[in-house]
Amino acid sequence: MKKYFFIPVKAGTFGFIGFFVILSATKYLSYLIGTQSNFNIRMDDILLSSIGFLLAFLIKILGNFKQV
């Protein structure tokens, strides 16, 4: 159970956080240099970060099935 659920979910969470940090940092830097007039996090950013979760989760779970 741990190998096929908890480890992939943990990897997916790190993937989500990684994507979210990159998106937030990019938006913040664009706000600082003046290309955007305001800094805000929208629902689209959360959805894009979920791609990071999905990619990391799938990579980890498919790697586990490859070992079987």
BELGI-V405251 format. One record per residue. N is the residue number from 1. PHI is phi in whole degrees, 0 to 359 (* if undefined). PSI is psi as a letter, one per 30 degrees, with the letter a starting at -180 (* if undefined). Layout:
N	PHI	PSI
N	PHI	PSI
This chain:
1	*	e
2	296	e
3	292	e
4	259	f
5	231	e
6	290	e
7	293	e
8	296	e
9	293	e
10	296	e
11	296	e
12	297	e
13	295	e
14	295	e
15	296	e
16	298	e
17	297	e
18	299	e
19	296	e
20	295	e
21	295	e
22	296	e
23	296	e
24	294	e
25	296	e
26	296	e
27	295	e
28	293	e
29	295	e
30	292	e
31	292	e
32	294	e
33	276	f
34	97	g
35	282	f
36	240	k
37	279	f
38	217	l
39	252	j
40	213	l
41	255	k
42	253	l
43	296	f
44	299	e
45	293	e
46	293	e
47	294	e
48	294	e
49	292	f
50	293	f
51	296	e
52	298	e
53	298	e
54	297	e
55	296	e
56	295	e
57	297	e
58	295	e
59	299	e
60	290	e
61	287	e
62	290	e
63	296	e
64	292	e
65	289	f
66	293	e
67	287	f
68	286	*
